[in-house]
Amino acid sequence: MIHAADSNPNAVHSFCLASRILVPVTRLSDANLLAIGILSRGRCGLSKCITYYLVVIAVNDFFVIIISVILNRIGRIYFRYSVLFTTPVCSLGAVLVYGTRDGSVWLTVAFTIDRFVAICCQNLKIRYCTEKSASLVIGTICILSCIKNVPLYFIYKPLYTIRGVPWFCDIKSSYYTSPVWQAYDMLDPILTPIFPFILIFLLNALTIKHILWANRSRQRLRGVENCQDSEMVNRKRSIVLLFAVSLSFLLLWATQVGRFLYVRVRGAGYFNSQNFKDPQYILSETTNMLQLLSSCNNIFIYAVSQNKFREELKVVIKYPFTIYIRFFKR
């Protein structure tokens, strides 16, 4: 590999560019691992049910960064004709990319539903908002996300074969003519992200309505406008976290949903050209970038919205220095 790179200046240049891009991307993956570690300790003042969802979301987002960003986007741009471009790996990559994407979206939906039930449906809260229910929901989402995207492995054929090795992924013509594949193609964007986008928006709207109504009711009962209600203080962390995660999802996926609706209504088709200056290409890549960004920003949401998470983050950051000081004090 070293000799091949040395004999090919383009390979060296591509490797250098990829290295520069990989540095900030790996920092994001490290940030997700840091979030997983902090949340797993269970010292952020959140219920175990919420912690389950947040840890699994962070794990799934970590896989999104590795698979969709590093291997799929960066790897395919800067390491052409590597094993990533063989047809089996390319087909498997499509399954993993869409599987992790669906998992990220539907785990966010599940977290939103859990908080909606906890805040607005007190009778159902005792039965639904438990560790057992959270584990069941998370397991179901992960399994269904994988099953739903397995068919993608079979829609590709090799673009060409060299010395018995199939290269690149070319969509089979049957994908465009078969009624089954046409139904699958129509159902896929509805399940992700159209339906989740609408569902999260509606649930947050209903949650806000319920909170405003509950606040008015408590103020009437207590007769004090600026009273500190202990129940609402306890709920504040999960409510702020819910709105932060949900609004982040809605904002970052809005362009993707808008682009999908534009393509479907206008019948324009998705843009596949490699002309980097074309406005349609820029729009296409921007929507993809924002979609992937939604899997990279959760640790920043936790840090901004949760005081105890910030405290735990400071403890983790100071830990190496603490060990260092203790060592020299001895």
C-alpha positions as a Markdown table, in Angstrom:
| # | Residue | x | y | z |
|---|---|---|---|---|
| 1 | Met | 0.0 | 0.0 | 0.0 |
| 2 | Ile | 2.8 | 2.4 | 0.8 |
| 3 | His | 4.7 | 1.7 | -2.4 |
| 4 | Ala | 1.5 | 2.1 | -4.4 |
| 5 | Ala | 0.7 | 5.4 | -2.8 |
| 6 | Asp | 4.3 | 6.6 | -3.4 |
| 7 | Ser | 4.2 | 5.8 | -7.1 |
| 8 | Asn | 0.8 | 7.6 | -7.5 |
| 9 | Pro | 0.8 | 11.3 | -6.6 |
| 10 | Asn | -3.0 | 11.4 | -6.9 |
| 11 | Ala | -3.3 | 8.6 | -4.3 |
| 12 | Val | -1.1 | 10.6 | -1.9 |
| 13 | His | -3.1 | 13.8 | -2.5 |
| 14 | Ser | -6.4 | 11.9 | -1.9 |
| 15 | Phe | -5.1 | 10.4 | 1.2 |
| 16 | Cys | -4.0 | 13.8 | 2.6 |
| 17 | Leu | -7.4 | 15.3 | 1.8 |
| 18 | Ala | -9.2 | 12.4 | 3.4 |
| 19 | Ser | -7.0 | 12.6 | 6.5 |
| 20 | Arg | -7.8 | 16.3 | 6.9 |
| 21 | Ile | -11.5 | 15.6 | 6.7 |
| 22 | Leu | -11.4 | 12.5 | 8.9 |
| 23 | Val | -9.9 | 14.5 | 11.8 |
| 24 | Pro | -13.1 | 16.5 | 12.6 |
| 25 | Val | -15.3 | 13.6 | 11.8 |
| 26 | Thr | -13.5 | 11.3 | 14.2 |
| 27 | Arg | -13.8 | 14.1 | 16.8 |
| 28 | Leu | -17.6 | 13.9 | 16.4 |
| 29 | Ser | -17.6 | 10.1 | 16.8 |
| 30 | Asp | -15.5 | 10.6 | 19.9 |
| 31 | Ala | -18.0 | 13.1 | 21.2 |
| 32 | Asn | -20.8 | 10.5 | 20.7 |
| 33 | Leu | -18.7 | 7.9 | 22.6 |
| 34 | Leu | -18.2 | 10.5 | 25.4 |
| 35 | Ala | -22.0 | 11.0 | 25.5 |
| 36 | Ile | -22.6 | 7.3 | 25.7 |
| 37 | Gly | -20.1 | 7.0 | 28.6 |
| 38 | Ile | -21.6 | 9.9 | 30.6 |
| 39 | Leu | -25.3 | 8.8 | 30.1 |
| 40 | Ser | -24.5 | 5.2 | 30.9 |
| 41 | Arg | -23.3 | 6.3 | 34.4 |
| 42 | Gly | -26.9 | 7.4 | 35.1 |
| 43 | Arg | -25.9 | 10.5 | 37.0 |
| 44 | Cys | -27.6 | 13.2 | 34.8 |
| 45 | Gly | -30.8 | 13.4 | 36.9 |
| 46 | Leu | -32.8 | 11.6 | 34.2 |
| 47 | Ser | -35.0 | 8.6 | 34.7 |
| 48 | Lys | -33.7 | 5.2 | 33.6 |
| 49 | Cys | -36.3 | 5.1 | 30.8 |
| 50 | Ile | -35.1 | 8.4 | 29.3 |
| 51 | Thr | -31.4 | 7.3 | 29.8 |
| 52 | Tyr | -32.1 | 4.0 | 27.9 |
| 53 | Tyr | -33.4 | 6.0 | 24.9 |
| 54 | Leu | -30.6 | 8.6 | 24.9 |
| 55 | Val | -27.9 | 6.0 | 25.2 |
| 56 | Val | -29.2 | 3.9 | 22.3 |
| 57 | Ile | -29.8 | 7.0 | 20.2 |
| 58 | Ala | -26.1 | 8.0 | 20.9 |
| 59 | Val | -24.9 | 4.5 | 19.9 |
| 60 | Asn | -27.0 | 4.5 | 16.7 |
| 61 | Asp | -25.7 | 8.0 | 15.8 |
| 62 | Phe | -22.1 | 6.7 | 16.4 |
| 63 | Phe | -22.8 | 4.0 | 13.8 |
| 64 | Val | -24.3 | 6.6 | 11.4 |
| 65 | Ile | -21.0 | 8.6 | 11.6 |
| 66 | Ile | -18.9 | 5.5 | 11.0 |
| 67 | Ile | -21.0 | 4.0 | 8.2 |
| 68 | Ser | -22.7 | 6.9 | 6.5 |
| 69 | Val | -20.0 | 9.6 | 6.8 |
| 70 | Ile | -16.6 | 7.9 | 7.0 |
| 71 | Leu | -17.1 | 4.7 | 5.0 |
| 72 | Asn | -19.9 | 5.8 | 2.6 |
| 73 | Arg | -19.2 | 9.5 | 1.9 |
| 74 | Ile | -15.5 | 10.1 | 2.6 |
| 75 | Gly | -14.4 | 6.6 | 1.7 |
| 76 | Arg | -16.1 | 6.6 | -1.7 |
| 77 | Ile | -14.8 | 10.0 | -2.6 |
| 78 | Tyr | -11.2 | 9.6 | -1.7 |
| 79 | Phe | -10.6 | 5.9 | -2.0 |
| 80 | Arg | -12.0 | 4.9 | -5.3 |
| 81 | Tyr | -11.4 | 1.3 | -6.5 |
| 82 | Ser | -11.0 | 0.1 | -3.0 |
| 83 | Val | -12.9 | -2.8 | -1.5 |
| 84 | Leu | -15.8 | -0.4 | -0.8 |
| 85 | Phe | -16.6 | -0.3 | -4.5 |
| 86 | Thr | -17.0 | -4.0 | -5.0 |
| 87 | Thr | -20.6 | -4.9 | -5.6 |
| 88 | Pro | -21.2 | -7.1 | -2.5 |
| 89 | Val | -19.7 | -4.4 | -0.1 |
| 90 | Cys | -21.5 | -1.6 | -2.0 |
| 91 | Ser | -24.9 | -3.4 | -1.7 |
| 92 | Leu | -24.3 | -4.2 | 2.0 |
| 93 | Gly | -23.3 | -0.6 | 2.6 |
| 94 | Ala | -26.6 | 0.6 | 1.2 |
| 95 | Val | -28.4 | -1.7 | 3.7 |
| 96 | Leu | -26.4 | -0.4 | 6.6 |
| 97 | Val | -26.6 | 3.3 | 5.6 |
| 98 | Tyr | -30.4 | 3.2 | 5.4 |
| 99 | Gly | -30.8 | 0.9 | 8.3 |
| 100 | Thr | -28.8 | 3.2 | 10.7 |
| 101 | Arg | -30.7 | 6.2 | 9.2 |
| 102 | Asp | -34.1 | 4.6 | 9.9 |
| 103 | Gly | -33.0 | 3.6 | 13.4 |
| 104 | Ser | -31.9 | 7.1 | 14.2 |
| 105 | Val | -35.2 | 8.6 | 13.0 |
| 106 | Trp | -37.5 | 6.1 | 14.7 |
| 107 | Leu | -35.6 | 6.1 | 18.0 |
| 108 | Thr | -36.2 | 9.9 | 18.1 |
| 109 | Val | -39.9 | 9.2 | 17.4 |
| 110 | Ala | -40.0 | 6.6 | 20.2 |
| 111 | Phe | -38.3 | 9.0 | 22.6 |
| 112 | Thr | -40.9 | 11.7 | 21.7 |
| 113 | Ile | -43.8 | 9.3 | 22.2 |
| 114 | Asp | -42.4 | 8.2 | 25.6 |
| 115 | Arg | -42.2 | 11.8 | 26.8 |
| 116 | Phe | -45.6 | 12.6 | 25.3 |
| 117 | Val | -47.1 | 9.8 | 27.3 |
| 118 | Ala | -45.2 | 10.7 | 30.5 |
| 119 | Ile | -46.4 | 14.4 | 30.3 |
| 120 | Cys | -49.9 | 14.1 | 28.8 |
| 121 | Cys | -51.2 | 10.6 | 29.6 |
| 122 | Gln | -50.8 | 10.0 | 33.3 |
| 123 | Asn | -53.0 | 6.8 | 33.3 |
| 124 | Leu | -50.8 | 5.2 | 30.6 |
| 125 | Lys | -47.5 | 6.5 | 32.1 |
| 126 | Ile | -47.2 | 3.8 | 34.8 |
| 127 | Arg | -47.5 | 1.0 | 32.3 |
| 128 | Tyr | -45.6 | 2.5 | 29.3 |
| 129 | Cys | -42.8 | 4.6 | 30.7 |
| 130 | Thr | -40.8 | 1.8 | 32.1 |
| 131 | Glu | -37.4 | 0.3 | 31.5 |
| 132 | Lys | -39.0 | -2.9 | 30.2 |
| 133 | Ser | -41.2 | -1.1 | 27.7 |
| 134 | Ala | -38.2 | 1.1 | 26.6 |
| 135 | Ser | -36.1 | -2.0 | 26.0 |
| 136 | Leu | -38.9 | -3.7 | 24.0 |
| 137 | Val | -39.5 | -0.6 | 21.8 |
| 138 | Ile | -35.8 | -0.1 | 21.2 |
| 139 | Gly | -35.3 | -3.7 | 20.2 |
| 140 | Thr | -38.3 | -3.7 | 17.9 |
| 141 | Ile | -37.1 | -0.5 | 16.2 |
| 142 | Cys | -33.6 | -1.9 | 15.6 |
| 143 | Ile | -34.9 | -5.2 | 14.2 |
| 144 | Leu | -37.5 | -3.6 | 11.9 |
| 145 | Ser | -35.0 | -1.0 | 10.7 |
| 146 | Cys | -32.7 | -3.9 | 9.6 |
| 147 | Ile | -35.5 | -6.0 | 8.1 |
| 148 | Lys | -37.0 | -3.1 | 6.1 |
| 149 | Asn | -33.7 | -2.3 | 4.4 |
| 150 | Val | -32.6 | -5.9 | 3.6 |
| 151 | Pro | -34.3 | -5.8 | 0.2 |
| 152 | Leu | -31.9 | -3.0 | -0.9 |
| 153 | Tyr | -29.1 | -5.6 | -1.1 |
| 154 | Phe | -30.9 | -7.3 | -4.0 |
| 155 | Ile | -31.6 | -4.2 | -6.2 |
| 156 | Tyr | -28.0 | -3.9 | -7.4 |
| 157 | Lys | -26.0 | -5.6 | -10.1 |
| 158 | Pro | -22.3 | -5.1 | -11.0 |
| 159 | Leu | -21.5 | -2.3 | -13.4 |
| 160 | Tyr | -18.7 | -4.4 | -14.8 |
| 161 | Thr | -16.6 | -7.4 | -13.7 |
| 162 | Ile | -12.8 | -7.5 | -13.8 |
| 163 | Arg | -11.0 | -10.8 | -13.3 |
| 164 | Gly | -14.0 | -12.3 | -11.6 |
| 165 | Val | -14.5 | -9.3 | -9.2 |
| 166 | Pro | -17.8 | -7.4 | -9.5 |
| 167 | Trp | -17.3 | -3.7 | -9.3 |
| 168 | Phe | -19.7 | -0.8 | -8.4 |
| 169 | Cys | -23.4 | -0.9 | -7.9 |
| 170 | Asp | -25.8 | -0.4 | -10.8 |
| 171 | Ile | -29.6 | -0.5 | -10.1 |
| 172 | Lys | -31.3 | -3.4 | -11.9 |
| 173 | Ser | -33.8 | -2.5 | -14.6 |
| 174 | Ser | -36.5 | -4.6 | -12.8 |
| 175 | Tyr | -36.4 | -2.0 | -9.9 |
| 176 | Tyr | -38.0 | 0.5 | -12.3 |
| 177 | Thr | -40.6 | -1.9 | -13.8 |
| 178 | Ser | -41.6 | -4.3 | -11.1 |
| 179 | Pro | -44.8 | -3.2 | -9.2 |
| 180 | Val | -43.3 | -4.7 | -6.0 |
| 181 | Trp | -40.2 | -2.5 | -6.2 |
| 182 | Gln | -42.3 | 0.5 | -7.2 |
| 183 | Ala | -44.4 | 0.0 | -4.1 |
| 184 | Tyr | -41.3 | -0.3 | -2.0 |
| 185 | Asp | -39.8 | 2.9 | -3.5 |
| 186 | Met | -43.0 | 4.8 | -2.7 |
| 187 | Leu | -43.3 | 3.4 | 0.8 |
| 188 | Asp | -39.7 | 4.0 | 1.9 |
| 189 | Pro | -39.7 | 7.9 | 2.0 |
| 190 | Ile | -43.2 | 7.8 | 3.6 |
| 191 | Leu | -41.9 | 5.7 | 6.5 |
| 192 | Thr | -38.7 | 7.7 | 6.7 |
| 193 | Pro | -38.8 | 10.7 | 7.0 |
| 194 | Ile | -42.4 | 12.0 | 6.1 |
| 195 | Phe | -44.4 | 10.1 | 8.7 |
| 196 | Pro | -41.9 | 10.5 | 11.6 |
| 197 | Phe | -41.6 | 14.2 | 10.7 |
| 198 | Ile | -45.3 | 14.8 | 10.9 |
| 199 | Leu | -45.7 | 12.6 | 14.0 |
| 200 | Ile | -42.9 | 14.4 | 16.0 |
| 201 | Phe | -44.4 | 17.8 | 15.0 |
| 202 | Leu | -47.9 | 16.8 | 16.1 |
| 203 | Leu | -46.7 | 15.2 | 19.4 |
| 204 | Asn | -44.7 | 18.3 | 20.3 |
| 205 | Ala | -47.6 | 20.6 | 19.5 |
| 206 | Leu | -49.9 | 18.5 | 21.7 |
| 207 | Thr | -47.3 | 18.4 | 24.5 |
| 208 | Ile | -46.9 | 22.2 | 24.5 |
| 209 | Lys | -50.7 | 22.6 | 24.5 |
| 210 | His | -51.0 | 20.2 | 27.5 |
| 211 | Ile | -48.2 | 22.0 | 29.4 |
| 212 | Leu | -49.8 | 25.4 | 28.9 |
| 213 | Trp | -53.2 | 24.0 | 30.1 |
| 214 | Ala | -51.7 | 22.3 | 33.1 |
| 215 | Asn | -49.8 | 25.5 | 34.1 |
| 216 | Arg | -53.0 | 27.5 | 34.0 |
| 217 | Ser | -54.8 | 24.9 | 36.1 |
| 218 | Arg | -52.2 | 24.9 | 38.8 |
| 219 | Gln | -52.0 | 28.6 | 38.9 |
| 220 | Arg | -55.8 | 28.8 | 39.4 |
| 221 | Leu | -55.7 | 26.1 | 42.2 |
| 222 | Arg | -52.8 | 27.7 | 44.1 |
| 223 | Gly | -53.9 | 31.3 | 43.4 |
| 224 | Val | -50.3 | 32.4 | 43.0 |
| 225 | Glu | -49.0 | 33.5 | 39.7 |
| 226 | Asn | -45.3 | 32.9 | 40.2 |
| 227 | Cys | -45.3 | 29.8 | 42.4 |
| 228 | Gln | -42.7 | 27.1 | 42.1 |
| 229 | Asp | -44.5 | 23.9 | 41.3 |
| 230 | Ser | -42.2 | 21.0 | 42.4 |
| 231 | Glu | -43.8 | 18.6 | 39.8 |
| 232 | Met | -43.1 | 21.0 | 37.0 |
| 233 | Val | -39.5 | 21.6 | 38.3 |
| 234 | Asn | -38.9 | 17.9 | 38.2 |
| 235 | Arg | -40.3 | 17.6 | 34.7 |
| 236 | Lys | -38.4 | 20.6 | 33.4 |
| 237 | Arg | -35.2 | 18.6 | 32.5 |
| 238 | Ser | -37.1 | 16.0 | 30.4 |
| 239 | Ile | -39.3 | 18.7 | 28.7 |
| 240 | Val | -36.3 | 20.9 | 27.7 |
| 241 | Leu | -34.5 | 17.8 | 26.5 |
| 242 | Leu | -37.5 | 16.6 | 24.5 |
| 243 | Phe | -38.0 | 19.9 | 22.7 |
| 244 | Ala | -34.3 | 20.3 | 22.0 |
| 245 | Val | -34.0 | 16.8 | 20.4 |
| 246 | Ser | -37.3 | 17.1 | 18.6 |
| 247 | Leu | -36.7 | 20.6 | 17.2 |
| 248 | Ser | -33.2 | 19.7 | 16.1 |
| 249 | Phe | -34.6 | 16.8 | 14.2 |
| 250 | Leu | -37.4 | 18.8 | 12.6 |
| 251 | Leu | -35.0 | 21.7 | 11.5 |
| 252 | Leu | -32.3 | 19.4 | 10.1 |
| 253 | Trp | -34.7 | 17.1 | 8.3 |
| 254 | Ala | -36.9 | 19.9 | 7.0 |
| 255 | Thr | -34.8 | 20.4 | 3.8 |
| 256 | Gln | -34.9 | 16.7 | 3.1 |
| 257 | Val | -38.7 | 16.6 | 3.5 |
| 258 | Gly | -39.0 | 19.7 | 1.3 |
| 259 | Arg | -36.8 | 18.2 | -1.4 |
| 260 | Phe | -38.8 | 15.0 | -1.4 |
| 261 | Leu | -42.1 | 16.8 | -1.8 |
| 262 | Tyr | -40.6 | 18.9 | -4.6 |
| 263 | Val | -39.4 | 15.9 | -6.5 |
| 264 | Arg | -42.7 | 14.1 | -6.0 |
| 265 | Val | -45.0 | 17.0 | -6.9 |
| 266 | Arg | -42.9 | 18.3 | -9.8 |
| 267 | Gly | -41.9 | 14.8 | -11.0 |
| 268 | Ala | -38.4 | 16.2 | -11.6 |
| 269 | Gly | -36.4 | 13.2 | -10.4 |
| 270 | Tyr | -33.4 | 13.3 | -8.1 |
| 271 | Phe | -30.2 | 15.0 | -9.3 |
| 272 | Asn | -27.3 | 12.7 | -10.1 |
| 273 | Ser | -24.8 | 14.9 | -11.9 |
| 274 | Gln | -21.3 | 15.5 | -10.5 |
| 275 | Asn | -21.2 | 19.2 | -11.5 |
| 276 | Phe | -20.2 | 20.7 | -8.2 |
| 277 | Lys | -21.3 | 24.2 | -9.2 |
| 278 | Asp | -24.9 | 23.3 | -10.2 |
| 279 | Pro | -27.5 | 24.7 | -7.7 |
| 280 | Gln | -29.4 | 21.4 | -7.8 |
| 281 | Tyr | -26.2 | 19.5 | -6.8 |
| 282 | Ile | -25.5 | 22.0 | -4.0 |
| 283 | Leu | -29.1 | 21.6 | -2.7 |
| 284 | Ser | -28.8 | 17.8 | -2.9 |
| 285 | Glu | -25.6 | 17.7 | -1.0 |
| 286 | Thr | -26.8 | 20.3 | 1.5 |
| 287 | Thr | -29.9 | 18.1 | 2.4 |
| 288 | Asn | -27.6 | 15.1 | 2.8 |
| 289 | Met | -25.2 | 17.1 | 5.0 |
| 290 | Leu | -28.0 | 18.4 | 7.3 |
| 291 | Gln | -29.5 | 14.9 | 7.5 |
| 292 | Leu | -26.2 | 13.5 | 8.7 |
| 293 | Leu | -25.6 | 16.4 | 11.0 |
| 294 | Ser | -28.7 | 15.4 | 12.9 |
| 295 | Ser | -26.8 | 12.4 | 14.1 |
| 296 | Cys | -23.8 | 14.4 | 15.2 |
| 297 | Asn | -25.2 | 17.1 | 17.4 |
| 298 | Asn | -26.9 | 15.3 | 20.3 |
| 299 | Ile | -24.0 | 15.7 | 22.7 |
| 300 | Phe | -24.2 | 19.5 | 22.1 |
| 301 | Ile | -27.9 | 19.4 | 22.8 |
| 302 | Tyr | -27.3 | 17.5 | 26.1 |
| 303 | Ala | -24.5 | 19.9 | 27.1 |
| 304 | Val | -26.7 | 23.0 | 26.4 |
| 305 | Ser | -30.0 | 21.8 | 27.9 |
| 306 | Gln | -28.8 | 19.6 | 30.9 |
| 307 | Asn | -27.0 | 21.1 | 33.8 |
| 308 | Lys | -26.0 | 17.7 | 35.3 |
| 309 | Phe | -24.7 | 16.5 | 32.0 |
| 310 | Arg | -22.4 | 19.5 | 31.9 |
| 311 | Glu | -21.3 | 18.7 | 35.4 |
| 312 | Glu | -20.5 | 15.1 | 34.5 |
| 313 | Leu | -18.8 | 16.3 | 31.3 |
| 314 | Lys | -16.5 | 18.6 | 33.4 |
| 315 | Val | -15.7 | 15.6 | 35.7 |
| 316 | Val | -14.7 | 13.5 | 32.7 |
| 317 | Ile | -12.6 | 16.2 | 31.1 |
| 318 | Lys | -10.8 | 17.0 | 34.4 |
| 319 | Tyr | -10.3 | 13.3 | 35.2 |
| 320 | Pro | -6.9 | 12.9 | 33.5 |
| 321 | Phe | -5.6 | 16.0 | 35.1 |
| 322 | Thr | -6.9 | 14.8 | 38.5 |
| 323 | Ile | -5.0 | 11.5 | 38.1 |
| 324 | Tyr | -1.9 | 13.5 | 37.1 |
| 325 | Ile | -2.0 | 15.8 | 40.1 |
| 326 | Arg | -2.7 | 12.8 | 42.5 |
| 327 | Phe | 0.3 | 10.9 | 41.0 |
| 328 | Phe | 2.7 | 13.8 | 41.7 |
| 329 | Lys | 1.3 | 14.5 | 45.1 |
| 330 | Arg | 2.3 | 11.0 | 46.2 |
